[in-house]
């Protein structure tokens, strides 16, 4: 039984958002239609703590970019399927400072609450977007718990976690266990297996140029190479 977790970031035209970490709304729409045609169920990340009983896809978006909400959420609403957006609590309503000169606006708390109210999931992506393996256990705990607390204070449920840059170590996993998280989204180059640790859940990174032939390559051919 396959579970496909996909990792996106920004959503917009090339003129608006460039190509880096971006997907055009029409291409995103084609990805959703692809999985619909093949009879996949659509899940929020937090729901993957329990292994589904049918082929399932999970669309995740890191960092909480304003463009994700403005240009991406309407595509999901049109199809009546959920998405999961991961936010950095100390940077909400600011910009993605870790992107350097390419920093982009991030959604505010009210917008995120509205997204959640429409059936989508808002998840924990730490307080400041650090490389977690570079931090000792206590600092990793502080990063993740601070985001949990900020989300709760702003009316958001944190059902799953996403590792910044996809980087983690054993301490990261132990922190999630201690804080009660049941799903931790990482990075991988294949669909997930039922035997995979849910706190090291592999996601396939999607790039701007990933039309359906490249999506098929990432789903079926690359995992066998």
Buried (B, 14 or more C-beta within 10 A) or exposed (E): EBBBBBBBBBBBEEEBBBEEBBBBBEBBBBBBEBBEEEEBBBBBBBBBBEBBEEBBBBBBBBBBBBBBBBBBBEBBBEBEBBBBBBBBBBBBBEBBEBBEEEEBBBBBBEBBEBBBEEEBBBBBBBBBBBEBBEBEBEBBBBBBBBBBEBBEEBEBEBBBBBBBBBBBBEBBBBBBEEBEBBBBBBBBEBBBEEEBEBBBBBBBBBBBEBEEEEBEEBBEEEBEE
